[in-house]
Amino acid sequence: MNRPLIFILPAVLCLALIWALFPVQKESPSPSSYEDKTFVSASADNAAARAYTTAVIRGGRLCFVSPDTGEVERVLDVNVKTLPPADRERFSSGVMLYSKEEAARLVEDYTS
């Protein structure tokens, strides 16, 4: 076997392994992606906008409540006793959701 190949082949294999384990990100995450994780947007535009629904604890369950009437629109199959204390505190005062997409993400995160 050719001597240079003995040194080059392991180096190429190591680089391939590194690239496989640590893929290169093409762009850094935007600040809005961090807002999505909290389900409440901090921008002034969304604060002034009308909420789509509010996630709140009612009767030991996580519910979506109409911001206009205060009526329960949907009860999620989430027992609040299983939630971390920080989430329970946040939902006890109500979390405004400004779109169907935010509500769908909350449902997906807490029911799956």
DONU-71138 format. One record per residue (C-alpha): residue number from 1; residue in one letter; x, y, z. Coordinates in pm, 1 decimal, padded with zeros to 6 digits. Each point is the difference from the previous one (the first is absolute). Layout:
! DONU-71138
(NUM "A" (X Y Z))
...
//
This chain:
! DONU-71138
(1 "M" (00000.0 00000.0 00000.0))
(2 "N" (00118.1 00347.8 -00078.4))
(3 "R" (00137.5 00181.8 00310.1))
(4 "P" (-00188.3 00333.2 -00051.9))
(5 "L" (-00330.6 -00189.2 -00011.2))
(6 "I" (00070.7 -00147.1 00342.7))
(7 "F" (-00005.2 00352.5 00146.3))
(8 "I" (-00267.4 00158.2 -00221.7))
(9 "L" (-00266.9 -00271.0 00033.7))
(10 "P" (-00029.0 00021.0 00383.3))
(11 "A" (-00006.7 00380.3 -00019.5))
(12 "V" (-00284.3 -00006.5 -00254.1))
(13 "L" (-00192.6 -00252.1 00209.3))
(14 "C" (00041.6 00217.2 00311.5))
(15 "L" (-00126.6 00308.4 -00184.4))
(16 "A" (-00298.2 -00192.6 -00135.1))
(17 "L" (-00084.0 -00118.3 00351.5))
(18 "I" (00026.7 00354.2 00138.8))
(19 "W" (-00224.5 00138.6 -00274.5))
(20 "A" (-00253.2 -00276.1 00062.2))
(21 "L" (-00009.2 00062.9 00374.7))
(22 "F" (00008.1 00380.1 -00014.1))
(23 "P" (-00181.8 00126.5 -00308.5))
(24 "V" (00072.2 00355.4 -00106.2))
(25 "Q" (-00285.2 00242.8 00059.0))
(26 "K" (-00066.1 00217.8 -00299.3))
(27 "E" (-00142.1 00284.6 00206.1))
(28 "S" (-00027.1 00080.8 00364.9))
(29 "P" (-00339.7 -00029.8 00167.9))
(30 "S" (-00197.8 00320.3 -00010.1))
(31 "P" (-00124.9 00161.9 00319.7))
(32 "S" (-00355.7 -00075.5 -00111.8))
(33 "S" (00068.3 -00373.7 00031.3))
(34 "Y" (00065.9 00055.7 00370.4))
(35 "E" (-00329.8 00185.8 00033.3))
(36 "D" (-00179.8 -00295.4 -00161.4))
(37 "K" (00115.0 -00228.3 00281.2))
(38 "T" (-00163.9 00219.9 00263.4))
(39 "F" (-00330.7 00012.7 -00190.3))
(40 "V" (-00028.0 00370.4 00070.7))
(41 "S" (00150.3 00252.3 -00231.5))
(42 "A" (00167.6 00292.6 00168.6))
(43 "S" (-00028.8 00244.0 -00288.0))
(44 "A" (-00210.1 00313.2 00038.2))
(45 "D" (-00200.7 -00085.1 -00312.2))
(46 "N" (-00120.2 -00330.9 00144.1))
(47 "A" (-00069.6 00153.6 00339.7))
(48 "A" (-00233.6 00247.2 -00166.8))
(49 "A" (-00155.5 -00268.9 -00220.7))
(50 "R" (-00306.6 -00188.0 00111.4))
(51 "A" (00074.3 -00339.9 00151.7))
(52 "Y" (-00124.9 -00306.9 -00186.2))
(53 "T" (-00050.7 -00196.8 00322.7))
(54 "T" (00138.2 -00024.9 00352.3))
(55 "A" (00149.4 -00313.2 00154.8))
(56 "V" (-00096.0 -00020.1 00366.9))
(57 "I" (-00044.4 -00257.5 00275.2))
(58 "R" (-00362.0 -00075.7 00083.8))
(59 "G" (-00114.7 -00290.9 00212.6))
(60 "G" (00343.6 -00160.5 00008.0))
(61 "R" (00022.1 -00009.8 -00380.5))
(62 "L" (00164.0 00220.9 -00259.5))
(63 "C" (-00268.1 00175.1 -00204.6))
(64 "F" (-00034.1 00245.8 -00284.5))
(65 "V" (-00227.1 00284.6 00101.2))
(66 "S" (-00155.4 00261.8 -00226.4))
(67 "P" (00155.4 00339.2 00074.2))
(68 "D" (-00332.3 00169.0 -00082.5))
(69 "T" (-00249.8 -00205.1 00200.0))
(70 "G" (00215.2 -00190.7 00248.8))
(71 "E" (-00172.2 -00322.9 -00108.1))
(72 "V" (00203.3 -00321.2 -00018.4))
(73 "E" (00050.1 -00083.1 -00368.0))
(74 "R" (00207.1 -00315.3 00037.6))
(75 "V" (00123.5 -00216.9 00285.9))
(76 "L" (00337.8 -00160.6 -00060.9))
(77 "D" (00080.3 -00345.1 00130.1))
(78 "V" (00271.8 00138.2 00227.6))
(79 "N" (-00002.8 -00057.7 00373.5))
(80 "V" (00161.2 00312.7 00144.4))
(81 "K" (00147.7 -00199.5 00288.8))
(82 "T" (00244.8 -00146.9 -00251.3))
(83 "L" (00120.5 00343.1 -00118.3))
(84 "P" (00312.8 00164.5 00138.1))
(85 "P" (-00074.4 00264.4 00266.7))
(86 "A" (00110.8 00284.4 -00229.7))
(87 "D" (-00250.4 -00108.4 -00267.6))
(88 "R" (-00278.3 -00036.1 00256.9))
(89 "E" (00066.4 00351.4 00125.3))
(90 "R" (00008.4 00140.5 -00352.4))
(91 "F" (-00325.0 -00169.6 -00103.2))
(92 "S" (-00177.1 00088.0 00326.0))
(93 "S" (00009.6 00366.8 -00100.7))
(94 "G" (-00076.8 -00082.5 -00365.2))
(95 "V" (00218.0 -00001.6 -00310.7))
(96 "M" (-00132.0 00192.4 -00298.7))
(97 "L" (00041.4 -00171.6 -00335.4))
(98 "Y" (-00022.5 00218.8 -00307.8))
(99 "S" (-00052.2 -00255.1 -00277.9))
(100 "K" (-00122.7 -00348.7 -00080.0))
(101 "E" (00361.8 -00100.3 -00056.1))
(102 "E" (00102.5 00102.2 00354.2))
(103 "A" (-00296.1 -00193.1 00140.5))
(104 "A" (00089.4 -00305.9 -00210.3))
(105 "R" (00363.3 00011.6 00122.7))
(106 "L" (-00116.8 00018.2 00360.5))
(107 "V" (-00231.1 -00297.7 -00051.2))
(108 "E" (00278.9 -00197.9 -00167.0))
(109 "D" (00253.3 00081.6 00271.2))
(110 "Y" (-00221.7 -00079.9 00296.2))
(111 "T" (-00205.8 -00293.8 -00127.7))
(112 "S" (00266.0 -00209.3 -00173.3))
//
